[in-house]
Amino acid sequence: MLRKLIMVAALFIMVVALVPSNTAQAFQGNNGPLAGLLGQVPDNTVSRTVIWYGSLADLEKALGVQLDSLNAFQSLPPQKQQAFLLDMGKQVYYSSFSGFEQAADWENKYGLNPFSVEREVTVGTAPKWYAILAGSNLGSDTITGKLTGLSYAPSTVGSAQVYSLGGNNGGDLSSLVVSNTQIIAAPSTDLLKDVINGGDAILKAPEYASLVTALEDPNTVPNTTLLSAALFDGAYLRDKVIGNAQSNTLLPAYQTAAIGYRRDATNRYWVIALTYDNADAANKASGMLQDGLAQYQSKTERGRTLFEGWQINSSVKAIQNQQVVLVTMQLPAQTDVAWIDLLNNKDIGFLASER
């Protein structure tokens, strides 16, 4: 009997190995770090704008370093410092909630060491936004002690203790929920209530679930890790970020969109994903997007062809009953093009779509 089971298991492994990489079965479920954080994000008008994700921990792992302070960074060899600075804030997102740009002052004032924030998501746009900061040891006792000293008042909201400073919208850190492994921060207690009280998570929406699966799956770019991403509702990206683009090559309207960043120790990649519920529209968009990226001229850099010399590959994947256009782009060894800058400058006309 045991021998028979071993033979059956071996046959199963052989069959799985023969499944083409572009089928839905090749994609893993929503079990990565991004999915774990988004499991706490309710599906509402705030989350259906933009969601930013960044992982300092995975950048450190890719570079083979471990940082717990600014002094630790300054002790790195120059080559490691340069690699870190090329990515942090340019290819790997961090929010104003984490205090990374003023690490020493932030730790002194709030008790939060930004280097202890391993991963984070920022949901929405200011002032209607909030952040979930995650780490293995954030130092909750120190943080709550500092908050109390700053006259933050604790109150109970649902099952959580919220520390609030004065009225709503007094600053990004006006209201916080603090534990040793997670901080939820927002300009107002009202914004925290939706997260605390739960409700349907945005990952229950198939257009977001398939988007996250495409970004995080290891088969998307083998031997790399997702370090950062921005996820958009399609209509929000079209109307509020890109604006009224005039073009004869508008993509078919998509449901959701994302730009992600993956890397290993030396190779860096962008991932662009668009979700459709129609295979014909997805296939049309795939070809248009690959051609459009190769020819895209910057709106802010005097018509510079941004992706000249990049390796660009586009395909359509069936993921969780959605059709996902998936583009991978390998960055040249030397480039100053940063996807976070492009988004902040709204220089992403290659994603302009029909209404």
PyMOL commands that set and color helices and strands:
alter all, ss='L'
color gray80, all
select helices_A, chain A and resi 2-18+24-26+33-38+56-63+70-74+78-87+100-110+114-116+140-149+189-197+202-204+206-216+234-242+279-295+339-344+349-351
alter helices_A, ss='H'
color red, helices_A
select strands_A, chain A and resi 50-55+119-125+128-134+153-157+160-164+175-178+182-186+225-233+256-263+268-276+311-319+322-330
alter strands_A, ss='S'
color yellow, strands_A
deselect
rebuild
show_as cartoon
